């Protein structure tokens, strides 16, 4: 009878393991899709604004600078790119190192929160520039979806004529 309960426990544990793997894969696929939409949107916006090197929107951290440039917030965009770089480095560190400080984990979550706020603020400036009437709605929906809808909204407004106003050099 004891062997049977161990088999049931192992079955439950393996199901939980596969559940977490499935969640990780779904999140990874979603991140790749939103990255694709955001990169297309930034590339198109940079082309319309006659920015040099618009193909650089496909580079992971530099695209945050470009989105800041589109919103006339180069400093915030550069800061966002640097924050995202540190977030990725810390995530890799957490995956590789088992014994890490709880303070470091707190710093990690603070960086994620600050990055989220900067993403929303920069996106709101772009929404305001492109579609003033619905910019607040797009921003609220972006916040309520925890940023999941933000790249989709940027993709939808990428061809808006109001975005073609020349960016400050």
Phi, psi and omega in degrees: 000325180294324179295325179294320180291326177293320177297320177295315179298317178295324176296319178294315180295321178291325177295319178296318179300312180293329176297315179292324175297317180296317178297316179300317180293321178296316178297317179297316178296318178297317179298321178294319179294315180292325176298319178298310180297318180294320180293320176298316181297315181294319178300313181296317179296319179293322176298317181292331179269003179060037176283145174287149173057049179293339177294344179291353176295345180274353178272128194306318186261333179289334180295334176290324175296317180296322179292328173292323178294322178296323181273006185060037179225065185298321182294315179295322178296317178295318178298321178295319177297318179294317178300316179296324176298313180293326178297317179294318179298317179293323178297316177297320178299316180294327178290326185270329185255129180275322181261100178231160183285145175291334176294323178294322176295321177296318177298320178301312181291327175294318177297320178297318180295315179296320177297319178298315180298315179297319177301315181293318181295316179294317179296322179297322177297321178291317178299319180296320180291322186275308184224086185301325186294320184251013184296319180294322178297315178298321180292316179297317178295326177294319179292314182296330177271009182058036176086002183288330181270347184303311179295328178292317177297319177298322178296320181292329183262009186299334182258010183294132184295333181290341179282348187277005176294138186301135178282144176299135180278000000 
